């Protein structure tokens, strides 16, 4: 029997009897509670032994750092969780209208892959580039990290600030 898509089941494009048979098949394929997939009747086969699987050095994927960015009356504040990253492993580049945060989170393997039940944490290099809603004063920017929270404070350019310039003359003196 051909598997139907979720949309077909949702819209009723298949008869209800076929749908119930398909659900029973899916339930039989799932592992029982507390059982790892490789402990079922089938024999566990590591991914490296799958037919047609070749060991290829895949390029490391770079993660995207999630951030919060907000403004106060005089600055723009960026916050990011960087737990497990030392300040020396962070690189922050700032221009008047853009910020790029780069870093790397090193993994310490404590168990073989097949012993994991969940693998959701991101390990490796990450980057995030943010366009700023206003221009900032680069030389007055500050970055600090406390308990895994990186906070970057970028003072806004004060567009209302003005100064008076005195005009100097370079005209030749009368003879």
N, C-alpha and C positions, 0 to 999 in steps of 0.2 A: 504494500500500500504506500502511496506517495505521501510524504509528510506535507501537512498544510501549514501555511504561514499563520502567524498570530492574527494578522488582519483578516484573513479568510475565516478563522474561527470566530473572531469578534463580530464580523458583519453577518455571519450565518451563511456564508457562501458554500458550506459543506453540510451534509445532513448530520443531525445530532448524534446518530448511532456511530458514524465514522469517527467523530470527535472523541466520544467516550472510549472507543477502542484505542485510539492514539494516546490518550492520557494514560491508560493502563500500561501501555508499552513504555512510556516515559518514566513512570513510577518504578517499574521493574528495573530500569537501567540505573537508577540513582543508588548511591551507597546508603546503607542503613545508618541510623544515628550512632555516632561514636566510632564509626568504621571509616578508615581511610580507603580511598578509591582502590589502591593496589592490594587491599586485604580481601577483596571480594573473590568470587570463584575464579575470575580470570587471573592470569598470571600478570604481575606487574612488569612492565617493560619501560626502562628509562627512555626519555625522548631521544637520546643519542643513538639508540638502537632501532628506532622506528624505520620501517622500509623507506628508502629514498632520502633519509636524513643524512646530510653530510655535515661534518664539523666545519663550520665556517666562522671565522672571526668576524662577528657582526660589529659594526661601529657602535660605540657606546651612545645610547640615547641621552640627550640632555633634557633634564626636567625643567618645568617652568615654576618659578617660585610664586606662591600665592601671596598677595599683599593687601593691605588696607591703605588707602590714601585719602586724607582729608585736609581741610584748611582751617586755620585760625585767622583772626584778622591780620596778623603780620607774617605768617609762615605757612608752608605746606609741610605736612607730616606724613611720612611713609613708615608703615610697620610691617614686619615680616617675621614669621617663626623660622628661626635658624638653629633649632636645637640640634646638638651634635656637631655643629660647625664651629671651629675655633675662629676667633677674630682674624688671625693670620691667614685663614683660608677664604676670607671674604675680600672681594675687590669691588669697590664702588666708584663708578665714573660719573661725573656730573658735568653737564653743560648748562647753559642758561635756561634751556627748555626741555631737558631730557635727563633721566637718571637710568643707569644700567647697573644692576647688582648681579655679580657672579660669585659662585662659590662651589664648594665640593664637600659632600658628606660621605665620610669613609665608613664602610661596613665592616664589622667584625663578625665573622662567621662563628656561630656557636653551635650550629646543628647542620647536618647534611640536608640538602634540598628536600628529599623525600620525607623528612620528619616534620616539615612545616605544615600546619593546618591552614594558616593565612599568611600571605605576604603582601602587605599593603604599603609599607613604608618605602619611601624613595631613597635610594642610595646612589651616589655618583654626583656628577656635576650638574649644576642648575644655573639658570640665568633668567633675568627679567629686565626688560627695557620699558620704561614708562615715559610717556609724553606728559609734560607738566602743563597744567592749565594756565599758568602764569610764569613769567620770567622770575628767576631767583638770583640771589647774590651768592655766587659760587664760593667766594673766600670766607663767608661766614657760616657755611653749612657745617652741621655737626652730626656725627653718627655714634650711637652707643648701643651696647648689647648688655642685657641683664636677664638672667634665667632663660636664655634661649629666644628672647624677643629682641629683634633688631629695630631700632628707632632712628630714623633719619629726619632731622629738622632742617628745612631749607627756607631761610628768610626770603620773603618776597621783595622784588625790586619796588621801591617806593616811587611811583610815577608822579606823585604830587610834590615830591621834594624838588626844590629849585635852589639855585645859588646865583649870586651876582658875580660877573666877571669884570675885572678892571681891564680896560683896553690899554695896551702898551704901544708906544710908538717907536718906530725904528727910523723915522725920518732923519735926514742929515741935518746937523746943526748949521745955523746961519754962519757965514764966513766973516 
